[in-house]
Amino acid sequence: MQNNRRICVVTGTRAEYGLLYWVIKGIQLDLGLELQLIVTGMHLSPEFGLTYKEIEKDGFYINKKIEVLLSSDTPVSIAKSMGLGLISFAEAFSELQPDIILVLGDRFEIFSAVSAAMVSRIPIAHCHGGEATEGLIDEPIRHSITKMSHIHFTSTEEYRKRVMQLGEQPCSVFNTGALGIENINKFNLLSLSDFEESINFDLSGGLKLLVTFHPVTLEHGSAEMQMNELLGALATYKDAKIIFTKANADTDGRIINQLIDEYVMNNPKQAIGFTSLGQLRYLSALQYVDMVIGNSSSGLLEVPSFKKATINIGDRQLGRVKASSVIDCSPEKDAICAAIDKANSQEFKSRLVDVMNPYGSGNPSGQILDVLKSVDLLKIVKKNFYNIK
């Protein structure tokens, strides 16, 4: 009797796990597959909410917990985290003996996991490759992961072409659309009253804003200055109700989170902050806010499906495909205020009904599972460079 194919999913952040949820669930339910789950990074940090508990609450068994986060967000500490991760992932893969590693995105802990898998000659499947974020160290990390991977699931046709431009064979690159869209289609989102109760915050009043701002990691020392400009802009909207979700464990991320805590403490009736809303509450929030502000990828990938405006600040997402609902602006107070006013104008709101999400609307997890079950693992480990004719 043939053994089930072992699919090892690696996740390091709350957002990444939320995107992978339906793929993980599909692997768990498939009688021909065996799910292995490695949890690392922010999932294991008290500072970021110990979100591995949410994974267990969802009914998933965690095979390995790999500690890589240190108590600092400096470049030196992140480089050390990558080194710790490389050692630990090598040991975990040796013990678990997976047939395929499945990862998403571009974070440093995923880079360590993929590096260890490559050396171990384990086939790697990568979601959301080919994308561009020119203001971040994530950009070269993402493309490096692409070159180490054997199967690719992209979120747009443009990104599929970019992965092939990197030399990957067309037969190994699949445009499935963005994984986050599936959550919108499948979750039973909360009513307004249930959502307000879940966050213990009254949204009645003026503008309703959801704010997520992360460091632009290739701009040394910019996090504090840019966050202060954003907070200065928000402070001019006295009647606004603001929900903050905090920054990831990136370089200088703690500076941003400290500024959020101070703003919320000084404006308790206007603002509330969360380390993690979780997928259900986050997507539910998108139903009721007037716009999303910051520089998170979610503002580009998921928000357009709700026909809501996104204020995209600075260069963090520079190079990504964007819907017409996205308003770009510089990280300066006056520019941010101008973008908010534009998004709140009747002229702009009237155009939102026609917005199409370029990241799809389908069932990416089903397509990914079909490939993971059927791909010939013996033929994909030795890669040939694809030359565009």
C-alpha positions in Angstrom: 0.0 0.0 0.0 1.4 3.4 -1.0 2.0 5.9 1.7 0.1 9.2 1.7 2.0 12.1 0.2 3.4 14.2 3.1 2.8 18.0 2.6 4.7 20.1 5.2 3.3 23.7 5.5 5.5 26.3 7.2 3.9 29.4 8.7 5.4 32.3 10.6 2.8 35.0 10.8 -0.9 35.5 11.6 -1.6 37.0 8.2 0.2 34.2 6.3 -1.6 31.5 8.2 -4.9 33.2 7.4 -4.1 33.1 3.7 -3.1 29.4 3.8 -6.0 28.3 6.0 -8.1 26.7 3.3 -5.1 24.9 1.7 -4.1 23.6 5.1 -7.7 22.5 5.7 -7.9 20.8 2.3 -4.7 18.8 3.0 -6.0 17.8 6.4 -9.3 16.4 4.9 -7.7 14.7 1.8 -7.4 11.0 2.4 -4.5 10.8 -0.1 -2.4 13.5 1.7 -0.8 13.8 5.2 -0.6 17.2 6.7 2.6 18.3 8.5 2.6 21.7 10.1 5.6 23.7 11.3 4.9 26.9 13.2 7.6 29.5 13.7 8.3 33.3 13.9 5.6 35.6 15.4 3.3 32.7 16.1 5.4 31.8 19.1 6.0 35.3 20.5 4.0 36.6 23.4 4.6 40.1 22.0 2.7 39.2 18.9 -0.1 37.3 20.5 1.0 33.7 20.7 -1.1 33.0 17.6 -0.1 29.4 17.4 -2.9 28.9 19.9 -5.4 30.0 17.2 -4.0 27.4 14.9 -4.5 24.7 17.5 -8.0 26.1 18.2 -8.8 25.6 14.5 -8.2 21.9 14.9 -4.7 21.5 13.4 -1.9 19.5 15.0 1.4 21.3 15.0 4.3 18.9 14.3 7.1 21.3 15.1 7.4 24.7 16.8 10.6 26.4 15.7 11.8 29.5 17.7 13.6 32.0 15.6 12.5 35.4 16.9 14.9 37.3 19.2 13.8 40.1 21.5 15.0 42.8 19.0 14.1 44.0 15.5 17.6 45.2 14.5 19.2 44.0 11.3 21.7 42.0 13.4 19.0 40.2 15.4 17.0 39.4 12.2 20.1 38.0 10.6 20.7 35.9 13.7 17.1 34.7 13.6 17.6 33.5 10.0 20.7 31.6 11.1 18.8 29.9 14.0 16.0 29.1 11.7 18.2 27.5 9.1 19.7 25.1 11.7 16.3 24.3 13.2 14.5 23.7 10.0 17.2 21.4 8.7 16.7 19.3 11.9 12.9 19.3 11.6 12.9 18.3 7.9 15.3 15.4 8.7 12.9 14.2 11.3 9.6 14.7 9.5 10.8 13.6 6.0 8.2 15.5 4.1 7.6 14.9 0.4 6.8 18.6 -0.4 7.3 21.9 1.5 4.6 24.5 1.0 5.3 28.1 1.8 3.9 31.5 1.1 5.4 34.9 0.5 8.7 36.6 1.4 9.6 36.7 5.1 13.0 36.0 6.4 11.9 32.9 8.4 10.4 31.4 5.3 13.7 32.0 3.5 15.5 30.0 6.1 12.9 27.2 5.8 13.2 27.0 2.0 17.1 27.1 2.1 17.1 24.1 4.5 14.6 22.3 2.3 16.6 23.0 -0.9 19.8 21.6 0.7 17.8 18.5 1.8 16.6 18.0 -1.8 12.9 18.3 -0.8 10.6 19.8 -3.5 9.3 23.2 -2.6 5.9 24.8 -3.6 5.7 28.6 -3.3 2.6 30.8 -3.2 2.5 34.5 -4.2 5.8 34.5 -6.0 6.6 37.0 -8.8 5.3 40.0 -6.9 7.2 43.3 -6.4 7.6 45.2 -3.2 10.5 47.5 -4.1 10.8 49.2 -0.7 11.5 46.0 1.2 14.1 43.4 1.8 11.1 41.1 1.1 11.7 41.8 -2.6 15.0 39.9 -3.0 13.9 37.3 -0.5 10.8 36.5 -2.5 12.6 36.1 -5.7 15.3 34.0 -4.0 12.6 31.7 -2.7 11.2 31.5 -6.3 14.6 30.3 -7.6 14.8 27.6 -4.8 11.2 26.4 -5.4 9.9 23.9 -7.9 6.2 24.6 -8.0 4.8 28.1 -8.2 1.3 29.5 -7.4 1.0 33.1 -8.4 -1.8 35.6 -7.8 -2.0 37.3 -11.2 -1.0 36.4 -14.8 1.5 39.3 -14.7 3.2 37.6 -11.7 3.1 34.3 -13.5 5.1 35.8 -16.4 7.6 37.3 -14.0 8.3 34.0 -12.4 8.9 32.5 -15.9 11.1 35.5 -16.5 13.2 34.3 -13.6 13.8 31.1 -15.5 11.0 28.9 -14.1 9.4 26.4 -16.5 5.8 27.4 -17.6 4.5 24.0 -16.8 5.4 24.5 -13.1 3.9 28.0 -12.7 0.1 28.2 -12.0 -1.9 31.4 -11.8 -4.4 30.6 -9.0 -5.3 34.1 -7.9 -4.7 35.5 -4.4 -5.4 33.1 -1.5 -7.0 35.8 0.6 -10.0 36.1 -1.7 -11.2 32.6 -0.8 -11.6 33.7 2.9 -13.9 36.5 1.7 -16.0 33.9 -0.1 -16.1 31.2 2.6 -16.2 33.0 6.0 -19.5 33.9 7.5 -18.5 37.5 8.4 -19.7 39.2 11.6 -22.7 41.6 11.7 -21.8 45.2 12.8 -23.1 44.7 16.3 -21.2 41.4 16.7 -18.1 42.9 15.3 -18.3 45.9 17.7 -18.9 43.6 20.6 -15.9 41.4 19.6 -13.5 44.3 19.7 -15.3 46.2 22.5 -15.4 49.4 20.5 -18.2 51.6 19.2 -17.8 52.5 15.6 -20.6 55.1 15.4 -19.5 58.6 14.6 -17.5 60.0 11.7 -15.1 58.3 9.3 -14.4 54.7 10.1 -10.7 53.9 9.3 -8.7 50.6 9.5 -5.0 51.4 9.7 -2.1 49.0 9.2 1.4 50.5 8.7 4.6 48.5 8.5 8.3 49.6 8.3 9.8 50.2 4.8 12.8 48.1 5.5 15.1 49.4 2.8 14.7 53.0 4.1 16.9 53.2 7.2 15.4 55.0 10.1 12.2 56.0 8.3 9.7 54.1 10.4 9.3 56.6 13.3 9.2 59.6 11.0 6.6 58.1 8.6 4.4 56.8 11.4 4.4 60.2 13.0 3.3 61.8 9.7 0.5 59.3 9.5 -0.6 59.8 13.1 -0.5 63.6 12.5 -2.8 63.2 9.6 -5.3 61.0 11.5 -5.4 63.4 14.4 -6.9 66.1 12.1 -10.1 63.9 11.7 -11.4 64.5 15.2 -14.6 62.5 14.8 -13.0 59.5 13.1 -13.1 56.0 14.6 -9.8 54.3 14.0 -8.9 50.6 14.3 -5.1 49.9 14.3 -3.6 46.6 13.5 0.1 46.5 14.5 3.3 46.0 12.5 5.0 42.6 12.0 8.4 41.6 13.4 10.3 43.6 10.8 13.2 45.9 11.3 11.9 48.9 13.4 8.4 47.4 13.7 8.5 47.9 17.5 8.9 51.6 17.0 5.6 51.7 15.1 3.8 49.6 17.6 5.0 51.8 20.5 3.6 54.9 18.7 0.3 53.2 18.1 0.0 52.3 21.8 0.7 55.9 22.7 -1.9 57.3 20.3 -4.6 54.8 21.5 -3.8 55.7 25.2 -4.2 59.4 24.4 -7.3 58.9 22.3 -9.3 56.0 23.9 -12.7 57.1 22.5 -11.3 57.6 19.0 -8.9 54.7 18.5 -8.2 51.1 19.4 -5.2 48.9 18.6 -4.7 45.1 18.1 -1.7 42.9 17.7 -3.9 40.6 15.7 -7.6 40.9 14.7 -7.5 37.4 13.2 -8.9 36.7 9.7 -12.6 36.7 10.7 -12.6 40.0 12.5 -10.2 41.6 10.0 -12.4 40.7 7.0 -15.5 41.6 9.0 -14.0 45.1 9.7 -13.6 45.6 5.9 -17.4 45.5 5.6 -17.9 48.5 8.0 -14.9 50.8 7.6 -14.9 53.6 5.0 -11.4 53.0 3.9 -8.1 51.2 4.7 -5.0 53.2 5.3 -1.4 52.2 5.5 1.0 50.1 3.4 -0.2 46.5 4.0 -0.5 44.1 1.1 -4.0 43.4 2.2 -5.0 46.8 1.0 -4.2 45.8 -2.5 -5.2 42.1 -2.5 -8.3 41.8 -0.4 -9.8 45.3 0.1 -10.8 45.8 -3.6 -13.2 42.9 -3.3 -15.2 44.9 -0.7 -15.5 47.9 -3.1 -13.6 50.1 -0.5 -10.8 52.6 -1.0 -7.2 51.9 0.0 -4.8 54.7 0.9 -1.4 53.2 0.0 1.3 55.2 1.7 4.9 55.3 0.5 7.0 52.7 -1.3 6.4 49.5 0.7 4.1 48.1 -2.0 5.9 49.8 -5.0 5.6 47.6 -8.0 2.5 45.6 -7.1 -0.5 45.3 -9.4 -3.2 47.6 -8.1 -7.0 48.0 -8.5 -8.5 51.4 -9.3 -9.7 51.7 -5.7 -6.1 52.2 -4.5 -4.9 55.8 -4.0 -1.1 56.1 -3.7 0.4 58.9 -1.6 3.7 59.9 -0.1 4.4 59.4 3.6 3.7 63.0 4.5 0.8 64.5 6.6 -0.6 66.8 3.9 -0.4 64.1 1.2 -2.1 61.5 3.5 -4.9 64.0 4.3 -5.4 64.8 0.6 -5.7 61.1 -0.1 -8.2 60.5 2.7 -10.3 63.4 1.5 -10.2 62.1 -2.1 -11.3 58.6 -0.9 -14.2 60.2 1.1 -15.4 62.3 -1.8 -18.7 61.3 -3.5 -17.0 61.3 -6.9 -14.5 58.7 -5.8 -17.1 56.6 -3.9 -19.3 56.5 -7.0 -16.6 54.8 -8.9 -16.0 52.0 -6.4 -19.0 50.0 -7.5 -17.2 49.2 -10.7 -13.9 48.2 -9.2 -12.6 44.8 -10.3 -10.1 43.0 -8.1 -7.1 42.0 -10.3 -6.3 39.2 -7.8 -9.2 37.0 -8.8 -12.4 35.7 -7.2 -12.1 32.0 -7.4 -11.0 28.9 -5.5 -7.2 28.9 -5.3 -6.9 26.2 -2.6 -8.7 23.7 -4.8 -6.2 24.3 -7.7 -3.2 24.2 -5.4 -4.4 20.8 -3.9 -4.9 19.3 -7.3 -1.3 20.2 -8.3 0.2 19.0 -5.0 -1.5 15.7 -5.3 -0.6 15.0 -9.0 2.8 16.6 -9.6 5.6 14.1 -10.4 8.1 14.7 -7.5 10.9 12.8 -9.2 10.9 15.0 -12.3 10.8 18.4 -10.6 13.8 18.4 -8.3 16.3 18.9 -11.2 15.4 22.2 -12.7 16.2 23.5 -16.1 16.4 27.3 -16.7 13.6 28.5 -18.9 14.8 31.0 -21.5 12.1 33.3 -22.8 12.2 33.3 -26.6 
